[in-house]
Structure formats: structure tokens, C-alpha cells
Amino acid sequence: MPLLVINNKAGKDAEVLKRFGEPAWNYQVIRFLDAKGGDIVPRKDRVWTLSELADRMISTLKAHKRPVPKYLRALAADTTPAS
């Protein structure tokens, strides 16, 4: 389930930041958590491109031995910048 945490707001948002050791006023971070709130794949800063996000989604599914949809593989491949 997605969750947005405002990183410069007191109250519940600040509690979530503290729980996960996230700094206030940081750039956005997308974390993939298990049912107990642990990271499935390690936290990573500066994941800003669609290909990077798709790759992390694939890694998360693989870590849980779940099938990776063809459309997600295609998205990761189609959005990878040419070298």
C-alpha cells in the first residue's frame, strides 16, 4: 500500500520519519517494505527516473520470489537511457 509522508511536518509524519531514520527536508524516497515494515530491497536515495524505479520494483518482486509482469520488464527496458 502506498504511503506519502510529508518530511517537514510535525505529528504522525514526523513519527514515521523517525521510525525509518529518514531526515527531514530530504528529497523523496520510495521504499519497498514487507509486512513488518522492513526494507525488502535496501533504501536508495535519488531514484528519479522511470527506469530506476522499474528496476527496483523488479528487484523487490524477485526478492519475494514473485513473478515479474512482462509489462514491467518492458517498461524497464524501454525507459533505460542509451549509453
Backbone hydrogen bonds, N-H to C=O, Kabsch-Sander energy under -0.5 kcal/mol:
donor,donor_aa,acceptor,acceptor_aa,energy
5,V,3,L,-0.5
6,I,4,L,-0.5
7,N,5,V,-0.6
9,K,6,I,-1.0
13,D,10,A,-0.6
15,E,11,G,-1.9
16,V,12,K,-2.1
17,L,13,D,-2.2
18,K,14,A,-2.3
19,R,15,E,-2.4
20,F,16,V,-2.0
21,G,17,L,-0.6
21,G,18,K,-0.9
22,E,17,L,-2.5
25,W,7,N,-1.4
26,N,23,P,-0.9
31,R,29,V,-0.6
33,L,31,R,-0.6
34,D,38,G,-2.7
37,G,34,D,-1.9
40,I,32,F,-3.3
41,V,32,F,-0.7
48,W,46,R,-1.2
53,L,49,T,-2.2
54,A,50,L,-2.8
55,D,51,S,-2.4
56,R,52,E,-2.0
57,M,53,L,-2.3
58,I,54,A,-2.3
59,S,55,D,-2.4
60,T,56,R,-2.2
61,L,57,M,-2.3
62,K,58,I,-2.6
63,A,59,S,-2.3
64,H,60,T,-1.2
65,K,62,K,-1.9
66,R,61,L,-2.9
72,L,69,P,-0.6
73,R,69,P,-1.9
74,A,70,K,-2.8
75,L,71,Y,-2.2
76,A,72,L,-2.4
77,A,73,R,-2.2
78,D,74,A,-3.1
79,T,75,L,-1.5
80,T,77,A,-0.7
